[in-house]
Amino acid sequence: REDVLVVIADRLYAIKLEILDKYNKLRAFNVAFRYGDKKEHEVREIILELPEEKRKLIKIARFRQITDTKYYEARLEILRESYLKNKEFRNFIINIVKDIYGKSIHSLTDEVIDKLAEYALIELPVYLNGAYYHSRKTGKYYECTIYPGLGLIDELIIGLHNGSLFPEIGKKLKLHNSIAIVEGYSS
């Protein structure tokens, strides 16, 4: 009965295009936003196939709409500061980057790794504590986030929540919701 927020991560895609595909910043954003428009259109088409009462429960947001809050920015700043000042945390983030991109065709120089680490830091606040989405009509906090796959980033999210990894950072982030990782398979 609760409503659902579909987030289109166009801002994150722009970062990938700039770093890995060597697009200049303007081109990366333009391509990513056009791709985001296409994905939004596809999602809207799928939603139209649902019964009217279900359609009303689905909200669509672009990434900037859920990151343009003081709540998000405060958590991102804590993570950025921790990345710069806490060597162990920095190494963990670097390992996340290597885990995700290490087998790709792109060469991972220290500069590329640092930029991709920023990508991970930008998405982490949403996965750690959910997202606040404000539309013209209302504002609502969404707690459930689906991440495509299990890996080191999930380990970090769980560890920050339960205090087994970087408890001092977890306390600064003021994580307040419960977290569970659910795996599903299809045959």
Summary of the structure (lengths in Angstrom):
residues: 187
radius of gyration: 17.3
end to end distance: 27.6
largest distance: 51.3
contacts: 489
relative contact order: 0.13
helix: 60%
strand: 10%
